Amino acid sequence: MDQNLWDIAVQQSKENQDEADENSAVFLLGSKNSGKTSVILRFLDRDEAPKPTVALEYTYGRRAKGHNVDVGHIWELGGGTWLSKLVDIPVNPDTIMHTTIFLVLDLSLPKELWFTLETLLQAVKSRVESVIAEMKAADADIKRKLQKAAWQRVGEDHPDKNMMDPFLIPLVIVGTKYDIFQEFDSEKRKVICKTLRFVAHISGASLQFFSTKQEQLVARVRALMSHHLFGTTASKTLQTDHNKPLLVPAGLDSIQQIGSPPLADKDIGRVQAKTPFELWKIAYTGYFPQELTNTQAIADDPSKDIQYKEHAIDVLRAQKDEELERYKKLAERRAMEALNAYRSSSAY
């Protein structure tokens, strides 16, 4: 059956829409003021001052490919750990096969680093598991597919395989503000570097340090984002010296090279830890006790304590909570509208 021009146009529009939906995406989340926006701006080569990220924001990058243009979706979560529930928007059944997580950590604040790392990793893990459960009806094999892809990223025959639990979607850990970090005492830098190497390694993640003040580090992170968004060649350079900015591609590190947790020999046998991850947590937080700031989410909310009840204040708090929920929904809608607007324009 012959197709008229309208039929051809409709078919091409649908193909373009499908292609836009399958474009790769990166999702940056991390501590407040850690430099997530700076990473994005430098990747997009925009010479402008970063502005505070409100809730969830969306943008995209383009790359010429022959006569076509590849588009990469870029999501950024603001608010540190406080708005981690917004992970549900960029990580969903339509995007899970094409999304890379960029976990951005502020190296200049080691006493907040572990809390941020653990909280956000758990938030993304939980969301990925929820998406898998949601997709099982249509694709019962989805988890096995993600696991297979995860092991392909790190190497199915890696000697540390029994100790590793690769993240089910690609994960990159970016340590920012290296220009400040490099001025730390050598032992502090060593503890932080070894800990991040361990977490990245067992999670099947890549690990890189970044500073807007060092062009070489900017170029490295730009190349890594390009790899995950546009499929460009990934660097296989390995740099693990704590006296230099770390550059550790997924699967190229090892437990033997990382060494033991920063615990005194006399304490190793006394520490009660069920997993190596817990052991490293105890070691790191013993060296850098975590200090929760007002911007970080904490499980216990003092406002719910009966001893602090005060009617006038409670009414005002309830109003502010409602305003916050409306604002979060508005931010979500605006982010989705920006994405849909791009999709609509790319269909023509």
Summary of the structure (lengths in Angstrom):
residues: 348
radius of gyration: 21.9
end to end distance: 24.5
largest distance: 81.2
contacts: 1009
relative contact order: 0.14
helix: 50%
strand: 14%
